[in-house]
Amino acid sequence: MQSSHRHFLARPQRWASPAAVGAALALMVPASAAGAAFTAHLTAPNHAPIINKKWPITVTATHGSAKLSGSVRYHFLFDGQVVSSQPGHSFTNGVYHDTLVFPGKALGHPITLQVVVSTRYGTVDLNWAVDARS
């Protein structure tokens, strides 16, 4: 079982025009639903991780009944814009486990955790709404 601690690191916030945000969101939907030749799922205990506490996630990836190998990486989005990207790791046998830790500066900000899952069959973006609590 692979496990590590990832911290959400925010960059200085830049506000994008509504048209730019809309265009970015429109591009995200086809990319995540582009008919990838595999199925991936993200599970987490809830949508409200506690600041500075371990928050476990699990990603599964299959092609039919075959358990896939691949890799994951993370994007953290605020208002549709990527504010942080973090590396993940590779996984085998269709399952990836990790533990994320959200720092105090994430408190009160609605964030989308985007787990990018890549296998030999393509790439899928898994989005999970997060509202970190104290």
Backbone torsions as a table, in degrees:
resi	resn	phi	psi	omega
1	MET	NA	126.0	-179.7
2	GLN	-92.1	137.6	179.2
3	SER	-151.5	142.0	175.8
4	SER	-156.3	172.5	179.8
5	HIS	-111.3	128.1	179.1
6	ARG	-113.3	138.3	176.7
7	HIS	-112.0	138.4	174.6
8	PHE	-75.8	120.7	-179.7
9	LEU	-116.8	115.3	-177.6
10	ALA	-88.1	143.9	170.9
11	ARG	-94.5	165.1	173.6
12	PRO	-56.2	136.6	-174.2
13	GLN	-77.6	132.3	172.7
14	ARG	-118.3	131.8	179.8
15	TRP	-88.8	129.5	177.9
16	ALA	-96.5	156.4	177.3
17	SER	-67.4	153.6	178.1
18	PRO	-56.4	-35.0	179.0
19	ALA	-65.5	-40.4	179.7
20	ALA	-66.8	-41.2	178.4
21	VAL	-64.1	-44.3	178.5
22	GLY	-60.7	-42.2	178.9
23	ALA	-64.6	-40.6	179.3
24	ALA	-64.0	-43.2	179.2
25	LEU	-65.6	-38.9	178.5
26	ALA	-63.5	-36.2	178.8
27	LEU	-73.0	-29.8	-178.5
28	MET	-68.5	-39.0	-175.6
29	VAL	-63.2	-50.9	179.1
30	PRO	-62.7	-34.2	-178.8
31	ALA	-64.4	-38.5	-178.2
32	SER	-83.7	-17.6	-177.9
33	ALA	-117.4	21.5	-171.4
34	ALA	-73.5	20.7	177.2
35	GLY	71.6	41.3	177.6
36	ALA	-57.0	148.9	-176.3
37	ALA	-84.7	19.6	176.3
38	PHE	-147.0	166.5	-179.7
39	THR	-114.4	133.0	177.0
40	ALA	-129.6	145.2	178.9
41	HIS	-134.3	144.0	175.2
42	LEU	-114.7	131.1	173.1
43	THR	-126.4	143.5	177.2
44	ALA	-144.8	160.8	-176.5
45	PRO	-64.6	-27.6	-176.9
46	ASN	-171.7	-170.4	177.4
47	HIS	-108.4	10.8	-175.5
48	ALA	-133.1	73.7	177.5
49	PRO	-65.1	152.4	177.9
50	ILE	-89.0	133.5	179.9
51	ILE	-53.0	134.3	176.5
52	ASN	60.9	20.4	175.3
53	LYS	-117.2	148.2	178.9
54	LYS	-64.1	134.5	-179.2
55	TRP	-130.0	102.5	-174.1
56	PRO	-77.0	143.7	173.0
57	ILE	-130.3	156.5	175.3
58	THR	-134.9	135.2	175.5
59	VAL	-118.8	135.2	174.2
60	THR	-119.9	147.3	179.4
61	ALA	-140.5	124.6	-179.8
62	THR	-136.8	157.2	172.4
63	HIS	-127.9	99.3	-170.2
64	GLY	65.5	-125.3	177.3
65	SER	-94.8	-2.3	-179.0
66	ALA	-81.0	130.9	175.7
67	LYS	-85.3	126.6	-172.7
68	LEU	-94.3	162.2	169.1
69	SER	-110.3	155.6	179.9
70	GLY	176.5	-151.0	179.8
71	SER	-145.2	161.3	175.0
72	VAL	-129.3	155.6	169.1
73	ARG	-145.2	166.3	-173.0
74	TYR	-121.1	143.6	167.2
75	HIS	-126.4	139.8	173.8
76	PHE	-113.6	122.5	-175.5
77	LEU	-111.9	139.3	171.5
78	PHE	-126.0	123.9	-178.5
79	ASP	54.1	38.7	176.5
80	GLY	81.0	-1.9	-178.5
81	GLN	-109.5	138.3	177.2
82	VAL	-70.4	121.2	177.7
83	VAL	-107.5	-12.2	177.2
84	SER	-160.2	143.1	173.0
85	SER	-126.4	137.5	-178.6
86	GLN	-134.0	143.5	176.4
87	PRO	-73.4	154.1	171.5
88	GLY	-112.7	-140.2	178.8
89	HIS	-145.7	176.2	174.5
90	SER	-84.9	163.0	178.0
91	PHE	-141.9	160.5	177.4
92	THR	-134.0	166.9	176.4
93	ASN	57.7	27.9	171.8
94	GLY	77.8	1.9	-175.8
95	VAL	-133.9	136.2	175.9
96	TYR	-129.2	129.5	176.6
97	HIS	-116.8	142.2	174.4
98	ASP	-151.8	165.2	176.6
99	THR	-127.1	123.5	179.7
100	LEU	-104.5	151.4	175.6
101	VAL	-130.6	123.1	179.3
102	PHE	-97.2	127.3	-179.0
103	PRO	-80.2	170.7	-178.6
104	GLY	-55.2	-32.3	-177.9
105	LYS	-70.4	-8.3	175.4
106	ALA	-85.7	-12.2	-176.2
107	LEU	-58.2	127.8	175.2
108	GLY	79.7	2.5	179.7
109	HIS	-107.6	120.5	176.5
110	PRO	-69.3	117.7	-174.7
111	ILE	-119.3	148.0	170.4
112	THR	-108.1	120.0	172.0
113	LEU	-83.3	122.4	177.0
114	GLN	-114.7	114.5	176.9
115	VAL	-98.2	118.7	-179.5
116	VAL	-96.2	114.1	-176.7
117	VAL	-105.2	123.2	179.8
118	SER	-118.6	131.2	175.2
119	THR	-134.5	-179.9	178.6
120	ARG	-66.6	-13.2	179.6
121	TYR	-93.9	-3.1	179.1
122	GLY	134.9	-162.1	-176.4
123	THR	-130.7	139.4	178.1
124	VAL	-130.3	137.6	173.9
125	ASP	-98.3	125.4	177.3
126	LEU	-109.5	117.7	-177.2
127	ASN	-102.8	138.2	-179.6
128	TRP	-138.4	117.1	178.5
129	ALA	-68.5	135.2	-177.8
130	VAL	-133.1	135.5	173.8
131	ASP	-133.5	91.9	-174.6
132	ALA	-63.4	140.8	-177.4
133	ARG	-120.3	161.4	177.4
134	SER	-98.9	NA	NA
